[in-house]
Amino acid sequence: MTAVDLWLIDCRQPEPVVAELWHSLDERERDRAARANPEVRRRLTVTRGAVRQLVAVRLGLRPTEVRWRYGPHGKPEPEGAAGLRVSWTGSDDLAALALAEGERAVGVDVERAADARAAERLARRCFPPEEARFVAEGPTPEERSARFTALWCRREACVKAYGGRLAQSFALPVAGPSPLVLPCAGALGPGPVLLRDVSVPGAFHGALALLGAAPVHVNSRSWQVN
């Protein structure tokens, strides 16, 4: 069984913490954050700074010593860390980092619950017909929103695990009880791939994806400023 450490990161940090984390970022990360508006800059800084702290602990490095290599579509992996699998994501003021040891690539996604009307429109446009109907048949706006957001998270988690593009996931049949094993991931790549919903706070949904069908044990933790 694969063990995944799932770290939940609250991006609502005071300015002294944000400033400290800023100095741990590399040039590429600071450049991206600097081009964003102040609110997004704060979220990016906290997310990337927290990720650096947590990965550095696993590798026995300082946060500033963590180096990244990027796949064709931007999937990051730490350099010189064979066997450590990493994925992170963010939505509004919540971010998440998944860390796993071994050969199984991992992807994580969290999303704030979508507006019900927008969810139905996007489901009709992007999901397989049976999943679009599943969303539309939710008995309340809250249920339609929850159904859509959960399915969207599963797709995003698959994309992050494979290092692909979101459009490649739209044809995937990801509905069903969690955990769910897909025999293949369609345009994203060969399977099997395991999908599992994860519990996240507030009005958010979350999902993990791992290549392979073996079960996964999730250790959920909250990041605290060092």
URFENJO-V641927 format. One record per pair of residues at least 6 apart in sequence whose C-alpha atoms are under 7 Angstrom apart, sorted by the first residue. I is the first residue (numbers start at 1). J is the second residue. If there is no record, write none. Layout:
# URFENJO-V641927
I/J
I/J
This chain:
# URFENJO-V641927
1/214
1/215
1/216
1/217
2/215
2/216
2/217
3/100
3/216
3/217
3/218
4/98
4/99
4/100
4/217
4/218
4/219
5/98
5/99
5/100
5/218
5/219
5/220
6/96
6/97
6/98
6/99
6/218
6/219
6/220
6/221
7/96
7/97
7/98
7/220
7/221
7/222
7/223
8/95
8/96
8/97
8/221
8/222
8/223
9/94
9/95
9/96
9/222
9/223
10/93
10/94
10/95
11/43
11/46
11/47
11/93
11/94
11/95
12/93
18/42
18/45
18/46
21/45
21/46
21/49
22/45
22/49
24/49
24/63
24/64
25/49
25/64
33/41
33/44
33/45
34/41
43/93
47/95
51/97
52/63
52/66
53/63
56/62
56/63
56/66
66/78
67/78
67/79
68/76
68/77
68/78
68/79
69/76
69/77
69/78
69/79
70/76
70/77
71/163
73/163
73/164
73/165
75/160
75/163
77/85
77/86
83/101
83/102
83/103
84/99
84/100
84/101
84/102
85/99
85/100
85/101
85/105
85/106
86/98
86/99
86/100
86/106
87/97
87/98
87/99
87/106
87/107
87/108
87/160
88/96
88/97
88/98
88/108
89/95
89/96
89/97
89/108
89/109
89/110
90/96
90/110
91/110
91/111
91/112
98/108
104/210
104/211
104/212
105/161
105/210
105/211
106/161
106/209
106/210
106/211
107/157
107/158
107/160
107/161
107/208
107/209
107/210
108/157
108/160
108/207
108/208
108/209
109/153
109/156
109/157
109/206
109/207
109/208
110/153
110/204
110/205
110/206
110/207
111/149
111/153
111/204
111/205
111/206
112/203
112/204
112/205
113/145
113/146
113/149
113/203
113/204
113/205
114/145
114/149
115/145
116/141
116/142
116/144
116/145
119/145
119/148
120/135
120/136
123/132
123/148
124/132
126/170
127/170
127/171
128/171
128/173
131/175
135/144
135/147
135/148
136/144
138/144
149/205
150/205
150/206
151/174
151/175
153/206
153/207
154/174
154/195
154/207
154/208
155/169
156/166
157/207
157/208
157/209
158/209
159/165
159/166
159/169
161/209
161/210
162/188
164/188
168/187
168/188
169/188
172/185
172/186
178/195
178/196
178/197
179/194
179/195
179/196
179/197
180/194
180/195
180/196
181/192
181/193
181/194
181/195
181/213
182/191
182/192
182/193
182/194
183/191
183/192
183/193
184/190
184/191
184/192
184/193
185/191
185/193
191/211
191/212
192/211
192/212
192/213
193/209
193/210
193/211
193/212
193/213
194/209
194/210
194/211
194/212
194/213
195/208
195/209
195/210
196/207
196/208
196/209
197/206
197/207
197/208
198/206
198/207
198/208
199/206
200/206
